[in-house]
Amino acid sequence: MVSEKRNEVAELATKYVNSTDRNIFLTGKAGTGKTTFLKHIVANTFKNAVVAAPTGIAAINAGGVTLHSLFHLPFGSFLPDINAGVLQDYNIKLTTPKSLISGLKINATKRQLIREMELLIIDEVSMLRADLLDAIDHVLRHVRRKKNEAFGGLQVLFIGDLLQLPPVVNHEEWQLLKDHYPSIYFFDALILRKDPPVYIELEEVYRQSEQSFVDLLNRFRTDTVTRHDYELLNSKYAEDFTPEAGEGYVHITTHNQKADRINQLKLDQLAEKPFEFHAIISGEFEPHQYPNQDVLTLKNGAQVMFIKNDISGQQRYFNGKIGTISHISADSISVTCGDREEIELERYKWENKKYRLETRTNEINESVTGTFEQFPIRLAWAITVHKSQGLTFDKAILDLSRTFAPGQMYVALSRLTSMDGLVLSSPLPEVEFESNSSVRSFTGQKKELSVLEEMLGGEARDFHLLYTTAAYDFNELVRAAHYHLDGYEKKTAKFQHVEWARSLQAEILPLKEVGDKFIRQLRQIVASSGDNYLPLLSDRLHKAKSYFEPLLDQLISSVSRHISGVKSAKRIKGYLKELEELENSIYKNKQSIHKAFMVVDAALNNRVLNKNELVSSPLYVARNEMIRKSKKEVKIPTKEISYKLYKSGKSVEQVAEERNLTEGTIQGHLAQYVAFGDLDVKDFINDEKLNNILTVSSKLETHQFGPIKGKLGDEYTYADIRFAIAYLKSLEET
């Protein structure tokens, strides 16, 4: 059955994500369940995963962040030529590999997060440009310290439909980029042309059940539309068609202005009192990210469309469902859909998320930095093709006379559940769209399901070897111990503990020697055992785990005891932080060994390790319990109290008054969070002052406030300088 085939493909895609390190392109026609797959992977993968998208709204809808914010990418075009100099004769912003890395402003916390990522999911990849993907590759190689590995060794899952809306590139940009890229699509990035992703396509169409309509849509996707197809569609042309009120027809147009004009005209025709509903916006939520209008103007009788699924579980409405406002007041809205009972709406809360690394567990977690609350509806007499992506309509009036790409025509038509609800406001021009040879070439790489299944075994074997050998690579731990010991002679406050550091390093060095020998054994096991490598590999990992874990526990205990012994001393805050980082480096090795064993053990039992199984294991439970206890025991630092009060919406003056402290003290607290990268320096100082302070600091070669203020004069306060220098520290590399 078709549903069984779709589940089979989705399951295979899940195995490729969790059982290999291959980059994957997951595609499918509109309505095949790509978003459902994304959510399933995020909820279940054992890998440290981050979701991103090319645009702000796409990122909000995917529950992730923008690619530009995640990797601190400059806007404009990326020229991949490493020998490219500065090009002066162009009116576009250009970045080269050299200028990209030299201008990279990523603080230590963000760098560590990027290094701990195991899976990057890029949604709406049809909009991702090839040059942007190459820029991401350069950043990842640099930050993850893996210059010779694609994406710095990070696995990437690309999700989207290439036959929907394409990437945007203007003429001047393309004149520069065309010498480097066959097309602007992501798959023509230099990094993917060397090693294309595994191509997996979800094939069941949930939206349409009428096979002839499905076949027609397929021909639009593949640029093989026939004269008969145009005749069939044009039979749906109805001149001056005006639907009755409440019939639920939606105009789908190619331009925003026309959609807005239709909606406003229809709203004005209603002889009802208008009501305005203002969005409740808190925290960080930029206007370009707004998933709905911040001010909704509605009337009783207005045709509206839901833009979210019903989160109550009652399935009263879904994203794209059309209804009519049946009751409205200053603070309430009710909508009726057809003959169904009235739906009383509640505001929906969209979340703007940020990823944070929990340094003591090495896990990447989401945190909400801002929210946008608004009723989940918008006027829906008309909508653009672009905004209709992902929606489903029973009835639609299509104005495609000015369609400028086959993808637009496909998107518009594929919103409908069947041909029965289709009306054309003007005949379709019988034109032959230029076939996109780049897309055709890439989609031609799709392999049969049986071939992908056959490939999976070898890919999984390579992944298991890579994952297990990485777990027993103690090079990073040796470097951390060496770095820690090297710092003793530079800081006299901790020099008295140098012998302890030397003895710790002496215990760590033998681990590397044994680990290197074990890695060679693992390679030999996998190479000599063929397809039956898992039982022997699992057995060896079990024995190695029993050997290494007690040794790592001893090292962790040694550092913990040392921390307890020195934490009461004065002026050792930096030293304690070093010790905590060293302890975490040891735990990270133990965690990697534990995780690798669980991955192989699950594979041996024909399973894929999932997130819940991982975090429920004894190692994770014990670590989280330890963190919980330490947080409970540790008194909240005074700066953190000030930070939380400020983030709650209070001004510096209000925080100072509430805490009975001076404004200067509160500014000192908040400046530390600017240095951490958690607060925006522009909340406290304007661009002109910031740039002037940074310039003077650079010229004087000092961060000291006195000399900088002496140069700048009384117009600049110590608070201004404090925040500017804190910002400068946030840009410093590890």
Secondary structure as UniProt FT lines:
FT   HELIX           2..19
FT   STRAND          24..28
FT   TURN            30..31
FT   HELIX           34..44
FT   STRAND          49..53
FT   HELIX           56..62
FT   STRAND          65..66
FT   HELIX           67..71
FT   STRAND          77..78
FT   TURN            82..83
FT   STRAND          94..95
FT   HELIX           97..102
FT   HELIX           108..116
FT   STRAND          119..122
FT   HELIX           125..127
FT   HELIX           130..143
FT   TURN            144..145
FT   TURN            147..148
FT   HELIX           150..153
FT   STRAND          155..159
FT   TURN            162..163
FT   HELIX           171..177
FT   TURN            178..180
FT   HELIX           186..188
FT   HELIX           190..194
FT   STRAND          198..202
FT   HELIX           211..221
FT   TURN            222..223
FT   HELIX           227..234
FT   TURN            235..236
FT   TURN            239..240
FT   TURN            245..246
FT   STRAND          250..253
FT   HELIX           256..269
FT   STRAND          275..278
FT   STRAND          280..283
FT   HELIX           287..289
FT   STRAND          295..298
FT   TURN            300..301
FT   STRAND          303..306
FT   TURN            311..312
FT   TURN            319..320
FT   STRAND          322..328
FT   STRAND          333..336
FT   TURN            338..339
FT   STRAND          343..344
FT   STRAND          348..358
FT   TURN            359..362
FT   STRAND          363..374
FT   STRAND          377..379
FT   STRAND          382..384
FT   HELIX           386..388
FT   TURN            389..390
FT   STRAND          396..398
FT   TURN            401..402
FT   HELIX           406..413
FT   TURN            414..415
FT   HELIX           419..421
FT   STRAND          422..424
FT   HELIX           437..443
FT   TURN            444..445
FT   HELIX           449..471
FT   HELIX           475..486
FT   HELIX           488..490
FT   HELIX           492..497
FT   HELIX           498..529
FT   HELIX           530..532
FT   HELIX           533..566
FT   TURN            567..568
FT   HELIX           573..604
FT   TURN            605..606
FT   HELIX           611..615
FT   HELIX           618..633
FT   HELIX           638..647
FT   TURN            648..649
FT   HELIX           652..659
FT   HELIX           663..676
FT   HELIX           681..683
FT   HELIX           687..700
FT   HELIX           705..712
FT   TURN            714..715
FT   HELIX           718..731
//
